[in-house]
Amino acid sequence: MTQTDVVEPLALPSLRDEWPRLADTSRLQAMVDSVAMEVEVAPEMVLTAALGALSVACQAGYVVKMPGRKVEHPVSLMLLTVANSGERKTAVENKVFSSIRSFQKEQEAINQKHIRQHDYALEIWKHKKSALISTLKRAVKEDDEQALETAEQKLDALEMENPNRPRLSICCMKTRHRKHWSKQCMTTFQ
């Protein structure tokens, strides 16, 4: 091998020199700097996670209509953080997404409460309906027109009392409940 055959490794420019930085008055940049210092990671990793958190927060309220198409999609952003094991990717994600995860836990607790209340009210309603149907059957067997009319009126009134399904935040529901309710309820964000 001659001297001219030696290949020098390709020198890539440092991302730090070219990575965009928001204005110093930006609250997002202040958060990025604060988390980067606290978790001891590069600001680029924090900003990437912050953009992901912002995307998640916007998904509930915004949709994107593709040009020339009638299809609408929720706002979304796909990100990939490439770093070695131990470079604090999870620590950054936990710090940046902590408010979102807290909100999701609160919504899950609210959803569970609404589901329990609905299930309880529905169970009582079903027993009332069953009792009225038994009364109706008895009135038919006994050919009691007055009792039949009263039972029908009570059944009609009871039908209006049928408990409504709770409005649940689907994005915050566990898979087990999502499968059960997804086709039957509306999201809280509509």
PyMOL commands that place a pseudoatom at each C-alpha (Angstrom):
pseudoatom trace, name=CA, resn=MET, resi=1, chain=A, elem=C, hetatm=0, pos=[0.000, 0.000, 0.000]
pseudoatom trace, name=CA, resn=THR, resi=2, chain=A, elem=C, hetatm=0, pos=[1.411, 3.334, -0.990]
pseudoatom trace, name=CA, resn=GLN, resi=3, chain=A, elem=C, hetatm=0, pos=[0.987, 6.631, 0.782]
pseudoatom trace, name=CA, resn=THR, resi=4, chain=A, elem=C, hetatm=0, pos=[-1.651, 7.735, -1.731]
pseudoatom trace, name=CA, resn=ASP, resi=5, chain=A, elem=C, hetatm=0, pos=[-3.808, 4.679, -0.962]
pseudoatom trace, name=CA, resn=VAL, resi=6, chain=A, elem=C, hetatm=0, pos=[-4.396, 5.699, 2.651]
pseudoatom trace, name=CA, resn=VAL, resi=7, chain=A, elem=C, hetatm=0, pos=[-7.956, 6.843, 3.087]
pseudoatom trace, name=CA, resn=GLU, resi=8, chain=A, elem=C, hetatm=0, pos=[-8.718, 9.464, 5.654]
pseudoatom trace, name=CA, resn=PRO, resi=9, chain=A, elem=C, hetatm=0, pos=[-11.933, 8.933, 7.614]
pseudoatom trace, name=CA, resn=LEU, resi=10, chain=A, elem=C, hetatm=0, pos=[-14.763, 11.172, 6.571]
pseudoatom trace, name=CA, resn=ALA, resi=11, chain=A, elem=C, hetatm=0, pos=[-15.062, 14.052, 8.985]
pseudoatom trace, name=CA, resn=LEU, resi=12, chain=A, elem=C, hetatm=0, pos=[-18.717, 14.792, 9.690]
pseudoatom trace, name=CA, resn=PRO, resi=13, chain=A, elem=C, hetatm=0, pos=[-19.680, 18.223, 10.935]
pseudoatom trace, name=CA, resn=SER, resi=14, chain=A, elem=C, hetatm=0, pos=[-20.778, 18.415, 14.543]
pseudoatom trace, name=CA, resn=LEU, resi=15, chain=A, elem=C, hetatm=0, pos=[-24.534, 18.543, 14.953]
pseudoatom trace, name=CA, resn=ARG, resi=16, chain=A, elem=C, hetatm=0, pos=[-24.094, 20.976, 17.823]
pseudoatom trace, name=CA, resn=ASP, resi=17, chain=A, elem=C, hetatm=0, pos=[-22.827, 23.611, 15.414]
pseudoatom trace, name=CA, resn=GLU, resi=18, chain=A, elem=C, hetatm=0, pos=[-25.839, 23.300, 13.131]
pseudoatom trace, name=CA, resn=TRP, resi=19, chain=A, elem=C, hetatm=0, pos=[-28.656, 22.237, 15.436]
pseudoatom trace, name=CA, resn=PRO, resi=20, chain=A, elem=C, hetatm=0, pos=[-31.387, 24.863, 15.481]
pseudoatom trace, name=CA, resn=ARG, resi=21, chain=A, elem=C, hetatm=0, pos=[-31.812, 26.886, 18.625]
pseudoatom trace, name=CA, resn=LEU, resi=22, chain=A, elem=C, hetatm=0, pos=[-34.967, 28.779, 19.408]
pseudoatom trace, name=CA, resn=ALA, resi=23, chain=A, elem=C, hetatm=0, pos=[-34.925, 32.366, 20.605]
pseudoatom trace, name=CA, resn=ASP, resi=24, chain=A, elem=C, hetatm=0, pos=[-33.618, 32.865, 24.119]
pseudoatom trace, name=CA, resn=THR, resi=25, chain=A, elem=C, hetatm=0, pos=[-37.058, 34.202, 25.105]
pseudoatom trace, name=CA, resn=SER, resi=26, chain=A, elem=C, hetatm=0, pos=[-38.715, 30.948, 24.000]
pseudoatom trace, name=CA, resn=ARG, resi=27, chain=A, elem=C, hetatm=0, pos=[-40.310, 28.973, 26.836]
pseudoatom trace, name=CA, resn=LEU, resi=28, chain=A, elem=C, hetatm=0, pos=[-39.697, 25.793, 24.857]
pseudoatom trace, name=CA, resn=GLN, resi=29, chain=A, elem=C, hetatm=0, pos=[-35.985, 26.562, 24.578]
pseudoatom trace, name=CA, resn=ALA, resi=30, chain=A, elem=C, hetatm=0, pos=[-35.864, 27.378, 28.297]
pseudoatom trace, name=CA, resn=MET, resi=31, chain=A, elem=C, hetatm=0, pos=[-37.454, 23.996, 29.077]
pseudoatom trace, name=CA, resn=VAL, resi=32, chain=A, elem=C, hetatm=0, pos=[-35.033, 22.236, 26.725]
pseudoatom trace, name=CA, resn=ASP, resi=33, chain=A, elem=C, hetatm=0, pos=[-32.036, 23.905, 28.370]
pseudoatom trace, name=CA, resn=SER, resi=34, chain=A, elem=C, hetatm=0, pos=[-33.332, 23.176, 31.874]
pseudoatom trace, name=CA, resn=VAL, resi=35, chain=A, elem=C, hetatm=0, pos=[-34.034, 19.483, 31.217]
pseudoatom trace, name=CA, resn=ALA, resi=36, chain=A, elem=C, hetatm=0, pos=[-30.760, 19.045, 29.312]
pseudoatom trace, name=CA, resn=MET, resi=37, chain=A, elem=C, hetatm=0, pos=[-28.839, 20.443, 32.274]
pseudoatom trace, name=CA, resn=GLU, resi=38, chain=A, elem=C, hetatm=0, pos=[-30.812, 18.470, 34.867]
pseudoatom trace, name=CA, resn=VAL, resi=39, chain=A, elem=C, hetatm=0, pos=[-30.652, 15.123, 33.042]
pseudoatom trace, name=CA, resn=GLU, resi=40, chain=A, elem=C, hetatm=0, pos=[-27.159, 15.825, 31.688]
pseudoatom trace, name=CA, resn=VAL, resi=41, chain=A, elem=C, hetatm=0, pos=[-27.887, 15.151, 28.015]
pseudoatom trace, name=CA, resn=ALA, resi=42, chain=A, elem=C, hetatm=0, pos=[-27.529, 17.028, 24.763]
pseudoatom trace, name=CA, resn=PRO, resi=43, chain=A, elem=C, hetatm=0, pos=[-30.247, 19.647, 24.156]
pseudoatom trace, name=CA, resn=GLU, resi=44, chain=A, elem=C, hetatm=0, pos=[-30.972, 18.004, 20.787]
pseudoatom trace, name=CA, resn=MET, resi=45, chain=A, elem=C, hetatm=0, pos=[-32.295, 14.901, 22.528]
pseudoatom trace, name=CA, resn=VAL, resi=46, chain=A, elem=C, hetatm=0, pos=[-34.515, 16.985, 24.814]
pseudoatom trace, name=CA, resn=LEU, resi=47, chain=A, elem=C, hetatm=0, pos=[-35.859, 19.095, 21.942]
pseudoatom trace, name=CA, resn=THR, resi=48, chain=A, elem=C, hetatm=0, pos=[-36.715, 15.961, 19.980]
pseudoatom trace, name=CA, resn=ALA, resi=49, chain=A, elem=C, hetatm=0, pos=[-38.637, 14.548, 22.959]
pseudoatom trace, name=CA, resn=ALA, resi=50, chain=A, elem=C, hetatm=0, pos=[-40.335, 17.920, 23.513]
pseudoatom trace, name=CA, resn=LEU, resi=51, chain=A, elem=C, hetatm=0, pos=[-41.517, 17.993, 19.892]
pseudoatom trace, name=CA, resn=GLY, resi=52, chain=A, elem=C, hetatm=0, pos=[-42.967, 14.518, 20.421]
pseudoatom trace, name=CA, resn=ALA, resi=53, chain=A, elem=C, hetatm=0, pos=[-44.800, 15.682, 23.550]
pseudoatom trace, name=CA, resn=LEU, resi=54, chain=A, elem=C, hetatm=0, pos=[-46.151, 18.731, 21.709]
pseudoatom trace, name=CA, resn=SER, resi=55, chain=A, elem=C, hetatm=0, pos=[-47.384, 16.463, 18.936]
pseudoatom trace, name=CA, resn=VAL, resi=56, chain=A, elem=C, hetatm=0, pos=[-49.198, 14.236, 21.430]
pseudoatom trace, name=CA, resn=ALA, resi=57, chain=A, elem=C, hetatm=0, pos=[-50.793, 17.279, 23.063]
pseudoatom trace, name=CA, resn=CYS, resi=58, chain=A, elem=C, hetatm=0, pos=[-52.000, 18.610, 19.699]
pseudoatom trace, name=CA, resn=GLN, resi=59, chain=A, elem=C, hetatm=0, pos=[-53.479, 15.322, 18.475]
pseudoatom trace, name=CA, resn=ALA, resi=60, chain=A, elem=C, hetatm=0, pos=[-56.631, 15.826, 20.522]
pseudoatom trace, name=CA, resn=GLY, resi=61, chain=A, elem=C, hetatm=0, pos=[-57.533, 19.165, 18.996]
pseudoatom trace, name=CA, resn=TYR, resi=62, chain=A, elem=C, hetatm=0, pos=[-56.218, 19.307, 15.462]
pseudoatom trace, name=CA, resn=VAL, resi=63, chain=A, elem=C, hetatm=0, pos=[-56.570, 17.330, 12.264]
pseudoatom trace, name=CA, resn=VAL, resi=64, chain=A, elem=C, hetatm=0, pos=[-54.709, 17.610, 8.985]
pseudoatom trace, name=CA, resn=LYS, resi=65, chain=A, elem=C, hetatm=0, pos=[-56.522, 17.432, 5.668]
pseudoatom trace, name=CA, resn=MET, resi=66, chain=A, elem=C, hetatm=0, pos=[-54.306, 16.161, 2.905]
pseudoatom trace, name=CA, resn=PRO, resi=67, chain=A, elem=C, hetatm=0, pos=[-54.291, 18.360, -0.220]
pseudoatom trace, name=CA, resn=GLY, resi=68, chain=A, elem=C, hetatm=0, pos=[-56.488, 16.918, -2.949]
pseudoatom trace, name=CA, resn=ARG, resi=69, chain=A, elem=C, hetatm=0, pos=[-57.974, 14.293, -0.618]
pseudoatom trace, name=CA, resn=LYS, resi=70, chain=A, elem=C, hetatm=0, pos=[-61.022, 14.213, 1.585]
pseudoatom trace, name=CA, resn=VAL, resi=71, chain=A, elem=C, hetatm=0, pos=[-59.277, 12.186, 4.276]
pseudoatom trace, name=CA, resn=GLU, resi=72, chain=A, elem=C, hetatm=0, pos=[-58.433, 13.872, 7.566]
pseudoatom trace, name=CA, resn=HIS, resi=73, chain=A, elem=C, hetatm=0, pos=[-55.783, 12.605, 9.974]
pseudoatom trace, name=CA, resn=PRO, resi=74, chain=A, elem=C, hetatm=0, pos=[-54.833, 13.642, 13.501]
pseudoatom trace, name=CA, resn=VAL, resi=75, chain=A, elem=C, hetatm=0, pos=[-51.688, 15.710, 13.806]
pseudoatom trace, name=CA, resn=SER, resi=76, chain=A, elem=C, hetatm=0, pos=[-48.788, 13.347, 14.312]
pseudoatom trace, name=CA, resn=LEU, resi=77, chain=A, elem=C, hetatm=0, pos=[-45.038, 13.313, 14.345]
pseudoatom trace, name=CA, resn=MET, resi=78, chain=A, elem=C, hetatm=0, pos=[-42.723, 10.334, 14.146]
pseudoatom trace, name=CA, resn=LEU, resi=79, chain=A, elem=C, hetatm=0, pos=[-39.357, 10.699, 15.800]
pseudoatom trace, name=CA, resn=LEU, resi=80, chain=A, elem=C, hetatm=0, pos=[-36.408, 8.403, 16.270]
pseudoatom trace, name=CA, resn=THR, resi=81, chain=A, elem=C, hetatm=0, pos=[-33.733, 8.990, 18.861]
pseudoatom trace, name=CA, resn=VAL, resi=82, chain=A, elem=C, hetatm=0, pos=[-30.584, 7.041, 18.151]
pseudoatom trace, name=CA, resn=ALA, resi=83, chain=A, elem=C, hetatm=0, pos=[-28.267, 6.746, 21.123]
pseudoatom trace, name=CA, resn=ASN, resi=84, chain=A, elem=C, hetatm=0, pos=[-26.340, 4.042, 22.892]
pseudoatom trace, name=CA, resn=SER, resi=85, chain=A, elem=C, hetatm=0, pos=[-27.576, 2.275, 25.979]
pseudoatom trace, name=CA, resn=GLY, resi=86, chain=A, elem=C, hetatm=0, pos=[-27.112, 4.419, 29.069]
pseudoatom trace, name=CA, resn=GLU, resi=87, chain=A, elem=C, hetatm=0, pos=[-27.270, 7.747, 27.258]
pseudoatom trace, name=CA, resn=ARG, resi=88, chain=A, elem=C, hetatm=0, pos=[-30.414, 8.714, 29.219]
pseudoatom trace, name=CA, resn=LYS, resi=89, chain=A, elem=C, hetatm=0, pos=[-33.077, 8.406, 26.505]
pseudoatom trace, name=CA, resn=THR, resi=90, chain=A, elem=C, hetatm=0, pos=[-35.616, 7.038, 28.986]
pseudoatom trace, name=CA, resn=ALA, resi=91, chain=A, elem=C, hetatm=0, pos=[-34.763, 9.689, 31.579]
pseudoatom trace, name=CA, resn=VAL, resi=92, chain=A, elem=C, hetatm=0, pos=[-35.411, 12.420, 29.008]
pseudoatom trace, name=CA, resn=GLU, resi=93, chain=A, elem=C, hetatm=0, pos=[-38.672, 10.836, 27.886]
pseudoatom trace, name=CA, resn=ASN, resi=94, chain=A, elem=C, hetatm=0, pos=[-39.882, 10.408, 31.473]
pseudoatom trace, name=CA, resn=LYS, resi=95, chain=A, elem=C, hetatm=0, pos=[-39.084, 14.027, 32.287]
pseudoatom trace, name=CA, resn=VAL, resi=96, chain=A, elem=C, hetatm=0, pos=[-40.638, 15.515, 29.142]
pseudoatom trace, name=CA, resn=PHE, resi=97, chain=A, elem=C, hetatm=0, pos=[-43.736, 13.300, 29.081]
pseudoatom trace, name=CA, resn=SER, resi=98, chain=A, elem=C, hetatm=0, pos=[-44.426, 13.399, 32.847]
pseudoatom trace, name=CA, resn=SER, resi=99, chain=A, elem=C, hetatm=0, pos=[-47.297, 15.904, 32.528]
pseudoatom trace, name=CA, resn=ILE, resi=100, chain=A, elem=C, hetatm=0, pos=[-48.900, 13.923, 29.711]
pseudoatom trace, name=CA, resn=ARG, resi=101, chain=A, elem=C, hetatm=0, pos=[-48.642, 10.668, 31.658]
pseudoatom trace, name=CA, resn=SER, resi=102, chain=A, elem=C, hetatm=0, pos=[-50.088, 12.366, 34.733]
pseudoatom trace, name=CA, resn=PHE, resi=103, chain=A, elem=C, hetatm=0, pos=[-53.016, 13.655, 32.652]
pseudoatom trace, name=CA, resn=GLN, resi=104, chain=A, elem=C, hetatm=0, pos=[-53.566, 10.176, 31.211]
pseudoatom trace, name=CA, resn=LYS, resi=105, chain=A, elem=C, hetatm=0, pos=[-53.676, 8.639, 34.703]
pseudoatom trace, name=CA, resn=GLU, resi=106, chain=A, elem=C, hetatm=0, pos=[-56.214, 11.252, 35.827]
pseudoatom trace, name=CA, resn=GLN, resi=107, chain=A, elem=C, hetatm=0, pos=[-58.355, 10.594, 32.755]
pseudoatom trace, name=CA, resn=GLU, resi=108, chain=A, elem=C, hetatm=0, pos=[-58.147, 6.835, 33.307]
pseudoatom trace, name=CA, resn=ALA, resi=109, chain=A, elem=C, hetatm=0, pos=[-59.387, 7.273, 36.898]
pseudoatom trace, name=CA, resn=ILE, resi=110, chain=A, elem=C, hetatm=0, pos=[-62.252, 9.463, 35.673]
pseudoatom trace, name=CA, resn=ASN, resi=111, chain=A, elem=C, hetatm=0, pos=[-63.079, 6.933, 32.943]
pseudoatom trace, name=CA, resn=GLN, resi=112, chain=A, elem=C, hetatm=0, pos=[-63.120, 4.078, 35.458]
pseudoatom trace, name=CA, resn=LYS, resi=113, chain=A, elem=C, hetatm=0, pos=[-65.471, 6.031, 37.726]
pseudoatom trace, name=CA, resn=HIS, resi=114, chain=A, elem=C, hetatm=0, pos=[-67.844, 6.797, 34.838]
pseudoatom trace, name=CA, resn=ILE, resi=115, chain=A, elem=C, hetatm=0, pos=[-67.795, 3.176, 33.675]
pseudoatom trace, name=CA, resn=ARG, resi=116, chain=A, elem=C, hetatm=0, pos=[-68.611, 1.908, 37.192]
pseudoatom trace, name=CA, resn=GLN, resi=117, chain=A, elem=C, hetatm=0, pos=[-71.441, 4.444, 37.567]
pseudoatom trace, name=CA, resn=HIS, resi=118, chain=A, elem=C, hetatm=0, pos=[-72.865, 3.526, 34.171]
pseudoatom trace, name=CA, resn=ASP, resi=119, chain=A, elem=C, hetatm=0, pos=[-72.623, -0.220, 34.816]
pseudoatom trace, name=CA, resn=TYR, resi=120, chain=A, elem=C, hetatm=0, pos=[-74.391, 0.193, 38.172]
pseudoatom trace, name=CA, resn=ALA, resi=121, chain=A, elem=C, hetatm=0, pos=[-77.182, 2.375, 36.722]
pseudoatom trace, name=CA, resn=LEU, resi=122, chain=A, elem=C, hetatm=0, pos=[-77.603, -0.003, 33.776]
pseudoatom trace, name=CA, resn=GLU, resi=123, chain=A, elem=C, hetatm=0, pos=[-77.870, -3.020, 36.082]
pseudoatom trace, name=CA, resn=ILE, resi=124, chain=A, elem=C, hetatm=0, pos=[-80.643, -1.333, 38.094]
pseudoatom trace, name=CA, resn=TRP, resi=125, chain=A, elem=C, hetatm=0, pos=[-82.390, -0.262, 34.877]
pseudoatom trace, name=CA, resn=LYS, resi=126, chain=A, elem=C, hetatm=0, pos=[-82.285, -3.841, 33.535]
pseudoatom trace, name=CA, resn=HIS, resi=127, chain=A, elem=C, hetatm=0, pos=[-83.853, -5.197, 36.747]
pseudoatom trace, name=CA, resn=LYS, resi=128, chain=A, elem=C, hetatm=0, pos=[-86.623, -2.590, 36.568]
pseudoatom trace, name=CA, resn=LYS, resi=129, chain=A, elem=C, hetatm=0, pos=[-87.262, -3.481, 32.926]
pseudoatom trace, name=CA, resn=SER, resi=130, chain=A, elem=C, hetatm=0, pos=[-87.300, -7.193, 33.697]
pseudoatom trace, name=CA, resn=ALA, resi=131, chain=A, elem=C, hetatm=0, pos=[-89.829, -6.639, 36.507]
pseudoatom trace, name=CA, resn=LEU, resi=132, chain=A, elem=C, hetatm=0, pos=[-92.052, -4.526, 34.247]
pseudoatom trace, name=CA, resn=ILE, resi=133, chain=A, elem=C, hetatm=0, pos=[-91.910, -7.152, 31.484]
pseudoatom trace, name=CA, resn=SER, resi=134, chain=A, elem=C, hetatm=0, pos=[-92.962, -9.783, 34.032]
pseudoatom trace, name=CA, resn=THR, resi=135, chain=A, elem=C, hetatm=0, pos=[-95.863, -7.522, 35.048]
pseudoatom trace, name=CA, resn=LEU, resi=136, chain=A, elem=C, hetatm=0, pos=[-96.765, -7.066, 31.382]
pseudoatom trace, name=CA, resn=LYS, resi=137, chain=A, elem=C, hetatm=0, pos=[-96.740, -10.837, 30.763]
pseudoatom trace, name=CA, resn=ARG, resi=138, chain=A, elem=C, hetatm=0, pos=[-98.945, -11.411, 33.793]
pseudoatom trace, name=CA, resn=ALA, resi=139, chain=A, elem=C, hetatm=0, pos=[-101.392, -8.749, 32.567]
pseudoatom trace, name=CA, resn=VAL, resi=140, chain=A, elem=C, hetatm=0, pos=[-101.557, -10.417, 29.132]
pseudoatom trace, name=CA, resn=LYS, resi=141, chain=A, elem=C, hetatm=0, pos=[-102.165, -13.869, 30.683]
pseudoatom trace, name=CA, resn=GLU, resi=142, chain=A, elem=C, hetatm=0, pos=[-104.875, -12.501, 32.962]
pseudoatom trace, name=CA, resn=ASP, resi=143, chain=A, elem=C, hetatm=0, pos=[-106.328, -10.383, 30.125]
pseudoatom trace, name=CA, resn=ASP, resi=144, chain=A, elem=C, hetatm=0, pos=[-106.220, -7.334, 32.429]
pseudoatom trace, name=CA, resn=GLU, resi=145, chain=A, elem=C, hetatm=0, pos=[-106.400, -4.329, 30.062]
pseudoatom trace, name=CA, resn=GLN, resi=146, chain=A, elem=C, hetatm=0, pos=[-105.841, -1.765, 32.838]
pseudoatom trace, name=CA, resn=ALA, resi=147, chain=A, elem=C, hetatm=0, pos=[-102.707, -3.517, 34.150]
pseudoatom trace, name=CA, resn=LEU, resi=148, chain=A, elem=C, hetatm=0, pos=[-101.507, -4.043, 30.567]
pseudoatom trace, name=CA, resn=GLU, resi=149, chain=A, elem=C, hetatm=0, pos=[-101.847, -0.340, 29.742]
pseudoatom trace, name=CA, resn=THR, resi=150, chain=A, elem=C, hetatm=0, pos=[-100.152, 0.691, 32.999]
pseudoatom trace, name=CA, resn=ALA, resi=151, chain=A, elem=C, hetatm=0, pos=[-97.241, -1.708, 32.390]
pseudoatom trace, name=CA, resn=GLU, resi=152, chain=A, elem=C, hetatm=0, pos=[-96.812, -0.433, 28.815]
pseudoatom trace, name=CA, resn=GLN, resi=153, chain=A, elem=C, hetatm=0, pos=[-96.781, 3.182, 30.013]
pseudoatom trace, name=CA, resn=LYS, resi=154, chain=A, elem=C, hetatm=0, pos=[-94.223, 2.353, 32.684]
pseudoatom trace, name=CA, resn=LEU, resi=155, chain=A, elem=C, hetatm=0, pos=[-92.071, 0.495, 30.132]
pseudoatom trace, name=CA, resn=ASP, resi=156, chain=A, elem=C, hetatm=0, pos=[-92.239, 3.493, 27.772]
pseudoatom trace, name=CA, resn=ALA, resi=157, chain=A, elem=C, hetatm=0, pos=[-91.226, 5.830, 30.609]
pseudoatom trace, name=CA, resn=LEU, resi=158, chain=A, elem=C, hetatm=0, pos=[-88.456, 3.467, 31.689]
pseudoatom trace, name=CA, resn=GLU, resi=159, chain=A, elem=C, hetatm=0, pos=[-87.082, 3.338, 28.146]
pseudoatom trace, name=CA, resn=MET, resi=160, chain=A, elem=C, hetatm=0, pos=[-86.490, 7.093, 28.378]
pseudoatom trace, name=CA, resn=GLU, resi=161, chain=A, elem=C, hetatm=0, pos=[-84.454, 6.492, 31.556]
pseudoatom trace, name=CA, resn=ASN, resi=162, chain=A, elem=C, hetatm=0, pos=[-82.052, 4.072, 29.849]
pseudoatom trace, name=CA, resn=PRO, resi=163, chain=A, elem=C, hetatm=0, pos=[-78.616, 5.163, 31.152]
pseudoatom trace, name=CA, resn=ASN, resi=164, chain=A, elem=C, hetatm=0, pos=[-76.511, 6.857, 28.490]
pseudoatom trace, name=CA, resn=ARG, resi=165, chain=A, elem=C, hetatm=0, pos=[-73.059, 5.510, 27.821]
pseudoatom trace, name=CA, resn=PRO, resi=166, chain=A, elem=C, hetatm=0, pos=[-70.383, 7.685, 29.398]
pseudoatom trace, name=CA, resn=ARG, resi=167, chain=A, elem=C, hetatm=0, pos=[-68.273, 9.990, 27.248]
pseudoatom trace, name=CA, resn=LEU, resi=168, chain=A, elem=C, hetatm=0, pos=[-64.796, 8.582, 27.575]
pseudoatom trace, name=CA, resn=SER, resi=169, chain=A, elem=C, hetatm=0, pos=[-61.409, 9.759, 26.483]
pseudoatom trace, name=CA, resn=ILE, resi=170, chain=A, elem=C, hetatm=0, pos=[-60.428, 6.852, 24.235]
pseudoatom trace, name=CA, resn=CYS, resi=171, chain=A, elem=C, hetatm=0, pos=[-56.750, 7.785, 24.044]
pseudoatom trace, name=CA, resn=CYS, resi=172, chain=A, elem=C, hetatm=0, pos=[-56.466, 7.351, 27.782]
pseudoatom trace, name=CA, resn=MET, resi=173, chain=A, elem=C, hetatm=0, pos=[-58.281, 4.037, 28.072]
pseudoatom trace, name=CA, resn=LYS, resi=174, chain=A, elem=C, hetatm=0, pos=[-56.650, 0.700, 28.668]
pseudoatom trace, name=CA, resn=THR, resi=175, chain=A, elem=C, hetatm=0, pos=[-56.921, -1.803, 25.816]
pseudoatom trace, name=CA, resn=ARG, resi=176, chain=A, elem=C, hetatm=0, pos=[-59.517, -3.942, 27.597]
pseudoatom trace, name=CA, resn=HIS, resi=177, chain=A, elem=C, hetatm=0, pos=[-61.945, -1.015, 27.897]
pseudoatom trace, name=CA, resn=ARG, resi=178, chain=A, elem=C, hetatm=0, pos=[-61.016, 0.481, 24.531]
pseudoatom trace, name=CA, resn=LYS, resi=179, chain=A, elem=C, hetatm=0, pos=[-62.191, -2.658, 22.743]
pseudoatom trace, name=CA, resn=HIS, resi=180, chain=A, elem=C, hetatm=0, pos=[-65.486, -2.584, 24.638]
pseudoatom trace, name=CA, resn=TRP, resi=181, chain=A, elem=C, hetatm=0, pos=[-66.265, 1.122, 24.322]
pseudoatom trace, name=CA, resn=SER, resi=182, chain=A, elem=C, hetatm=0, pos=[-64.509, 2.298, 21.157]
pseudoatom trace, name=CA, resn=LYS, resi=183, chain=A, elem=C, hetatm=0, pos=[-67.527, 1.820, 18.917]
pseudoatom trace, name=CA, resn=GLN, resi=184, chain=A, elem=C, hetatm=0, pos=[-70.027, 2.942, 21.530]
pseudoatom trace, name=CA, resn=CYS, resi=185, chain=A, elem=C, hetatm=0, pos=[-68.734, 6.221, 22.899]
pseudoatom trace, name=CA, resn=MET, resi=186, chain=A, elem=C, hetatm=0, pos=[-67.448, 9.587, 21.784]
pseudoatom trace, name=CA, resn=THR, resi=187, chain=A, elem=C, hetatm=0, pos=[-64.182, 11.092, 22.884]
pseudoatom trace, name=CA, resn=THR, resi=188, chain=A, elem=C, hetatm=0, pos=[-64.159, 13.934, 25.353]
pseudoatom trace, name=CA, resn=PHE, resi=189, chain=A, elem=C, hetatm=0, pos=[-62.241, 16.068, 22.901]
pseudoatom trace, name=CA, resn=GLN, resi=190, chain=A, elem=C, hetatm=0, pos=[-64.971, 16.379, 20.251]
for i in range(1, 190): cmd.bond("trace and resi %d" % i, "trace and resi %d" % (i + 1))
show_as sticks, trace
zoom trace
